[in-house]
Amino acid sequence: MIARAMAAESRENSPSGSPGPLRKHPIKSIIEKTNNFRRTRSLNAPSPIQQFGPCGRIMKNSAMVMQIQDPASQRLTWYKPPLSVLVIKKLHDSSVLVPFVQLVHWLVHEKSMVVFVESAVLEDTLLKEYGDFTSVRDRLMTFRAGTDDLTDKIDFIICLGGDGTLLHASSLFQQSVPPVMAFHLGSLGFLTPFEFNNFQEQVENVLEGHAALTLRSRLQCVVLRKIPEDGKEKKKPTTILVLNEVVVDRGPSPYLSNIDLFLDGKHITSVQGDGLIVSTPTGSTAYAVAAGASMIHPSVPAIMVTPICPHSLSFRPIVVPAGVELKIALSPDARNAMWVSFDGRNRQELRHGDSMYVTTSVYPVPSICAQDQISDWFDSLAECLHWNVRKKQKQIDELSDLTHYSNETLEEIDNHDERPADT
């Protein structure tokens, strides 16, 4: 009967009414389409069905070429075994020295990996006190940040310290970033989910590809300088990728900042106050949340715009799509210049005629999860920021309170109230 019905449906749908090839069952087609959501160019965003009713649909756009899988299914895989690892250690912290020596010794002797470290790490005089480090020191590869290029040399990154080590790892790679595994050995540890107690087992699991990933989006910031009137000494645009935020403030000036904000070329508003924070979802739990913004999960495709002490009570933080381009420039009537910093570094002054363009970079930071995307984030909120921590309300004792008055009238209850008589 089912075969006859499908054959009849096929004949009815064929132009001539003659028997045609069997078509897929409509319910099965809907299920298949539902289970295969396409993704948009925005990082991690689900793409809606692009047909609306019998006639309407989204115009074809060549920019929608980036395919991003479901964030919950993002897991690390190696198409060839990783051979080189970059170990980033928190500088000037003696508590990290012992874990650093243990990790490097294990990677070199047990895993036979090529280990890269910064030259500044080996210059630490305290390392000379550890005898185990002497046999490993000559086998380490060194580099200097900002001078040596690490592109295509590093397969894997391990951070030992606080959140600053992950920010430093991001700054070293201004394009594609290797997977990052961050151990909590610092003061806060919001971005460092791993404990160092059983590091061998945890690193082994990652090397075997048993790990979930959080793709932490970064902001691409392009600074354009004003062309001199004589046309000479034209400066090239400066491009910097940031993981947390780019901050625009008034610097040492006593006057309010007066900054024009554009979104995709349209003037949105003028910022009058102490400044402006443009942050990623990862950076929403940093400077932005201290300035009154909401906390956003790092997998949400968005850019946050948060004013710093605005000179208007109605100027609230906003969240815009990850695919837009923001332009920030001094207003023509601004009394002073503005200062810009990128993840707290590279602080520089922008004057009249200078501008900065900010958008989501196509090079995220693949951060390895200790558990999964959701558990790691909420554990960090609870442990590091003490999110929604308060004393619990006492439970009502129903037997002693509710049943006590269940058979009494209001007048009888009032009589039980012991109050001093009027004198």
Solvent accessible surface area in square Angstrom, and as a share of the most:
residue,aa,sasa,rsa
1,M,177,0.79
2,I,132,0.67
3,A,73,0.56
4,R,179,0.65
5,A,62,0.48
6,M,49,0.22
7,A,30,0.23
8,A,33,0.25
9,E,69,0.31
10,S,6,0.04
11,R,93,0.34
12,E,140,0.63
13,N,78,0.40
14,S,24,0.16
15,P,149,0.94
16,S,92,0.59
17,G,43,0.42
18,S,55,0.35
19,P,106,0.67
20,G,29,0.28
21,P,118,0.74
22,L,117,0.58
23,R,142,0.52
24,K,139,0.59
25,H,72,0.32
26,P,64,0.40
27,I,99,0.50
28,K,130,0.55
29,S,29,0.19
30,I,105,0.53
31,I,90,0.46
32,E,78,0.35
33,K,137,0.58
34,T,67,0.39
35,N,111,0.57
36,N,106,0.54
37,F,108,0.45
38,R,125,0.45
39,R,33,0.12
40,T,24,0.14
41,R,120,0.44
42,S,30,0.20
43,L,9,0.05
44,N,6,0.03
45,A,17,0.13
46,P,87,0.55
47,S,4,0.03
48,P,80,0.50
49,I,89,0.45
50,Q,39,0.17
51,Q,91,0.40
52,F,108,0.45
53,G,53,0.51
54,P,130,0.82
55,C,119,0.71
56,G,32,0.31
57,R,156,0.57
58,I,65,0.33
59,M,167,0.75
60,K,180,0.76
61,N,86,0.44
62,S,103,0.66
63,A,46,0.36
64,M,61,0.27
65,V,110,0.63
66,M,52,0.23
67,Q,124,0.55
68,I,18,0.09
69,Q,97,0.43
70,D,67,0.35
71,P,23,0.14
72,A,91,0.71
73,S,60,0.39
74,Q,7,0.03
75,R,137,0.50
76,L,13,0.06
77,T,112,0.65
78,W,55,0.19
79,Y,206,0.78
80,K,128,0.54
81,P,104,0.65
82,P,17,0.11
83,L,122,0.61
84,S,11,0.07
85,V,0,0.00
86,L,0,0.00
87,V,0,0.00
88,I,3,0.02
89,K,5,0.02
90,K,74,0.31
91,L,69,0.34
92,H,179,0.80
93,D,30,0.16
94,S,72,0.46
95,S,77,0.50
96,V,0,0.00
97,L,4,0.02
98,V,69,0.39
99,P,17,0.10
100,F,0,0.00
101,V,9,0.05
102,Q,88,0.39
103,L,0,0.00
104,V,0,0.00
105,H,65,0.29
106,W,32,0.11
107,L,0,0.00
108,V,5,0.03
109,H,75,0.34
110,E,118,0.53
111,K,61,0.26
112,S,92,0.59
113,M,16,0.07
114,V,70,0.40
115,V,0,0.00
116,F,21,0.09
117,V,0,0.00
118,E,18,0.08
119,S,17,0.11
120,A,41,0.32
121,V,2,0.01
122,L,21,0.11
123,E,105,0.47
124,D,30,0.16
125,T,95,0.55
126,L,73,0.36
127,L,1,0.00
128,K,155,0.66
129,E,134,0.60
130,Y,63,0.24
131,G,60,0.58
132,D,94,0.49
133,F,4,0.02
134,T,98,0.57
135,S,68,0.44
136,V,1,0.01
137,R,80,0.29
138,D,133,0.69
139,R,136,0.50
140,L,15,0.08
141,M,94,0.42
142,T,68,0.39
143,F,6,0.03
144,R,127,0.47
145,A,48,0.37
146,G,88,0.84
147,T,108,0.63
148,D,67,0.35
149,D,97,0.50
150,L,9,0.05
151,T,75,0.44
152,D,144,0.75
153,K,108,0.46
154,I,12,0.06
155,D,48,0.25
156,F,0,0.00
157,I,0,0.00
158,I,0,0.00
159,C,0,0.00
160,L,0,0.00
161,G,0,0.00
162,G,8,0.08
163,D,26,0.13
164,G,43,0.41
165,T,9,0.05
166,L,0,0.00
167,L,30,0.15
168,H,34,0.15
169,A,0,0.00
170,S,2,0.01
171,S,45,0.29
172,L,34,0.17
173,F,13,0.05
174,Q,75,0.33
175,Q,111,0.49
176,S,80,0.52
177,V,11,0.07
178,P,18,0.11
179,P,21,0.13
180,V,2,0.01
181,M,0,0.00
182,A,3,0.02
183,F,0,0.00
184,H,55,0.25
185,L,45,0.22
186,G,23,0.22
187,S,114,0.73
188,L,85,0.42
189,G,7,0.06
190,F,15,0.06
191,L,7,0.04
192,T,3,0.02
193,P,45,0.28
194,F,11,0.04
195,E,94,0.42
196,F,22,0.09
197,N,141,0.72
198,N,69,0.35
199,F,9,0.04
200,Q,79,0.35
201,E,106,0.48
202,Q,31,0.14
203,V,0,0.00
204,E,54,0.24
205,N,58,0.30
206,V,3,0.02
207,L,25,0.12
208,E,101,0.45
209,G,17,0.17
210,H,116,0.52
211,A,6,0.05
212,A,10,0.08
213,L,19,0.09
214,T,7,0.04
215,L,32,0.16
216,R,26,0.09
217,S,10,0.06
218,R,0,0.00
219,L,1,0.01
220,Q,65,0.29
221,C,0,0.00
222,V,31,0.18
223,V,1,0.00
224,L,64,0.32
225,R,71,0.26
226,K,118,0.50
227,I,98,0.50
228,P,50,0.32
229,E,175,0.79
230,D,101,0.53
231,G,48,0.46
232,K,141,0.60
233,E,158,0.71
234,K,138,0.59
235,K,139,0.59
236,K,176,0.75
237,P,78,0.49
238,T,59,0.34
239,T,74,0.43
240,I,23,0.12
241,L,11,0.05
242,V,1,0.01
243,L,0,0.00
244,N,16,0.08
245,E,13,0.06
246,V,0,0.00
247,V,13,0.07
248,V,0,0.00
249,D,27,0.14
250,R,70,0.26
251,G,24,0.23
252,P,120,0.75
253,S,22,0.14
254,P,112,0.70
255,Y,101,0.38
256,L,70,0.35
257,S,3,0.02
258,N,26,0.13
259,I,0,0.00
260,D,17,0.09
261,L,3,0.02
262,F,42,0.18
263,L,37,0.19
264,D,92,0.48
265,G,69,0.67
266,K,139,0.59
267,H,87,0.39
268,I,75,0.38
269,T,45,0.26
270,S,45,0.29
271,V,0,0.00
272,Q,91,0.41
273,G,0,0.00
274,D,39,0.20
275,G,0,0.00
276,L,0,0.00
277,I,0,0.00
278,V,0,0.00
279,S,0,0.00
280,T,1,0.00
281,P,2,0.01
282,T,6,0.04
283,G,0,0.00
284,S,0,0.00
285,T,17,0.10
286,A,38,0.29
287,Y,91,0.35
288,A,0,0.00
289,V,47,0.27
290,A,86,0.67
291,A,35,0.27
292,G,48,0.46
293,A,10,0.08
294,S,75,0.48
295,M,56,0.25
296,I,22,0.11
297,H,25,0.11
298,P,5,0.03
299,S,15,0.09
300,V,65,0.38
301,P,36,0.22
302,A,8,0.06
303,I,0,0.00
304,M,1,0.00
305,V,1,0.01
306,T,0,0.00
307,P,4,0.03
308,I,20,0.10
309,C,93,0.55
310,P,41,0.26
311,H,137,0.61
312,S,52,0.34
313,L,175,0.87
314,S,96,0.62
315,F,39,0.16
316,R,146,0.53
317,P,37,0.23
318,I,70,0.36
319,V,80,0.46
320,V,14,0.08
321,P,86,0.54
322,A,4,0.03
323,G,40,0.38
324,V,17,0.09
325,E,78,0.35
326,L,1,0.00
327,K,59,0.25
328,I,0,0.00
329,A,14,0.11
330,L,16,0.08
331,S,4,0.03
332,P,122,0.77
333,D,108,0.56
334,A,11,0.08
335,R,185,0.67
336,N,21,0.11
337,A,18,0.14
338,M,1,0.00
339,W,67,0.24
340,V,0,0.00
341,S,13,0.09
342,F,3,0.01
343,D,25,0.13
344,G,64,0.62
345,R,103,0.38
346,N,89,0.45
347,R,120,0.44
348,Q,39,0.17
349,E,45,0.20
350,L,0,0.00
351,R,147,0.54
352,H,83,0.37
353,G,56,0.54
354,D,10,0.05
355,S,13,0.08
356,M,0,0.00
357,Y,59,0.22
358,V,0,0.00
359,T,30,0.18
360,T,26,0.15
361,S,4,0.02
362,V,83,0.48
363,Y,80,0.31
364,P,25,0.15
365,V,0,0.00
366,P,16,0.10
367,S,6,0.04
368,I,2,0.01
369,C,9,0.05
370,A,44,0.34
371,Q,109,0.49
372,D,59,0.31
373,Q,20,0.09
374,I,101,0.51
375,S,37,0.24
376,D,19,0.10
377,W,28,0.10
378,F,84,0.35
379,D,58,0.30
380,S,14,0.09
381,L,2,0.01
382,A,49,0.38
383,E,128,0.57
384,C,28,0.17
385,L,63,0.31
386,H,122,0.54
387,W,118,0.41
388,N,122,0.62
389,V,103,0.59
390,R,171,0.62
391,K,183,0.77
392,K,188,0.80
393,Q,163,0.72
394,K,188,0.80
395,Q,175,0.78
396,I,113,0.58
397,D,78,0.40
398,E,106,0.47
399,L,146,0.73
400,S,63,0.40
401,D,69,0.36
402,L,107,0.53
403,T,78,0.46
404,H,103,0.46
405,Y,99,0.38
406,S,76,0.49
407,N,144,0.74
408,E,49,0.22
409,T,81,0.47
410,L,145,0.72
411,E,129,0.58
412,E,78,0.35
413,I,49,0.25
414,D,88,0.45
415,N,112,0.58
416,H,97,0.44
417,D,76,0.40
418,E,165,0.74
419,R,175,0.64
420,P,128,0.80
421,A,89,0.69
422,D,148,0.77
423,T,182,1.06
